[in-house]
Each structure stands twice: as C-alpha cells, then as structure tokens.
Amino acid sequence: WGLTDIYIDRIFEEYQTFEGEMDYKSFLDFVLAMENKKSIQSLQYFWKILDVFHKNAIDTFVVNMFLRSVVEKLEARQKLGYRVEDIKDEIWDMAKPDTPHALVFNDLVKSNFGDTIVSILTDARAFYIYDQREASDMEDLEDLDNL
C-alpha cells in the first residue's frame, strides 16, 4: 500500500518502457534510486518524475496533485484525517524554497530533506511512517500492513 498510482504512472511516462513494461536497465535504475534516496543521482531520478510540466520547478498544484494521491491511499485504508494543505506546509518548512510556492531541484538538495520530501510525495506508507516518527507507541508501526 505504499507507492501511489500517480507516482507509478509518472515513472512509466518519464522512463523508457517497452510495450508498457520496464526493461532490466530501467528496473535497475528504479531499484537503485529507491534504495539510495539520499544520493544526488537518486534525487535527479525522482525530480524527473515530480517535474510533471518540465518547468524545472514543481509548484503547489503539482505538490497537491501528488499529496492528494497519498492522502487518498491512506484514507482508503483507515480514516486518519490527513489534510493535503497541512502536509504541503510541512514540505515547504523542510525545503525552505527560495521561490515562494515552488520547489526547484536545488531546494531539495540544499534542504538535506530531499529524500524525505520525495518519500512523502510518492509513498503513502513512507509518509505514514514519517508522520508517526514521534508517536509514543512505535510498536504500532510493526502492524502497518493491518491498516
């Protein structure tokens, strides 16, 4: 219940596939990016997916689009009351972008939270774990598949 549909769709839109399927190299690139989210190369891989309109920036519209998909996935499992606006504000607080209402690649890198921001925008399970990081009852995280 992790990766959102929009994220998966964007992977297939941005990276070469053959008859709608990834070849071995594309799959390997995906796995390496997912396993090494803190690296510049991985952030570049994800940036290409997140920069939906190829403007070298993602604005609040794009961020909302990805976050709606995360919230919908979470709410489908359990009504948790997440709000897209609250999550977006948290992303802006982490990134501290130079341009109001838009993130550029350099904002992800210099924030040192690029991997976290990417995870929040693309993976409902990763966002839930991030959101529960301060929860006093951390053993609940072991039961994530029961949500």
Secondary structure, DSSP 4 states (H G I P E B T S, - for coil): --B-HHHHHHHHHHS-EETTEE-HHHHHHHHHHHHTTTSHHHHHHHHHHH-TTSSSSEEHHHHHHHHHHHHHHHHHHS-----HHHHHHHHHHHH--SSTTEE-HHHHHHHT-HHHHHHHHHBHHHHHHHHTTT-S-GGGGGGGGG-
